[in-house]
Amino acid sequence: MIRHVVAFRLSARDDAERREQVAEIKLRLEALSDVVPGVINIEVHGDLGLVETHWPVVLVADYASSDALE
């Protein structure tokens, strides 16, 4: 199994708008686990927002193999 982790920033500065963006990203990306071949699981997590320099969203995807990741 291969675990692929991606952290990224959001364009929103407002906390409420940022939470909305995280929810939308979570909905869209987690749905891909049923579509993309070789994906075992996809999870999206939002940061608590307590530290401004933290990346607000992280994608954690598990793949059956390195070939599936490619």
N, C-alpha and C positions, 0 to 999 in steps of 0.2 A: 504494500500500500504506500502511496505517495501523498503527503499532505502539502498543499500549496496554500500559502498565507499571503494575502495582499492587504495592505493598509492604504487608505486614501483619505483625502481631505474633501470637504464640501464647500460649495460657494456661499451657503447661507451663513450669516453672522448671528442672527437671532436664534435663541435656544428653541423656541417653538417651531420655527421653520426648519431648523436643523433636525429636530425629532421627526418632523413630517418627511423630510428627505430620507432619513435612515429607514423609516417604516416602508417607504416606497421602494427603496433599494433592496431591502430585505425581502419584500414580496416578490419582486421581479427576479432577483438572482436565485433565491431558494427554489423557485419554480423550475429553474434550469436543471435541477438534479434529475428530473424525470425525462428530460429531453436530450441531454448531452451524453453520448455513449461513453462508457468507462467511468463516469462519475458515480461514486458511492454515496457521497453526501455533500451538501453545501450548506453552510451556516453563515449568517451575517450578524455581526454584533456591533452595537453602538457604544461608544465611550460614554462614561458618566458625565463628562464635561467639566470635571473638577480642576483639570490642569489644561491651560490654554494651548500649550505646545503639543499635546497628545493628538494623534490622528483620530478623527471622530468615528471612522468606520473601519471594520476589518472583515474581510472575506476569508473563510476557512473552507477549503474544498479538499475532499479526499478522493483520490483516484485509484483505480484498480492496479495501475502500473505506470511506469514512466512513459510508456508508449501511449497510454490513454491521456496522459497530461499533454503530450504533444498534439 
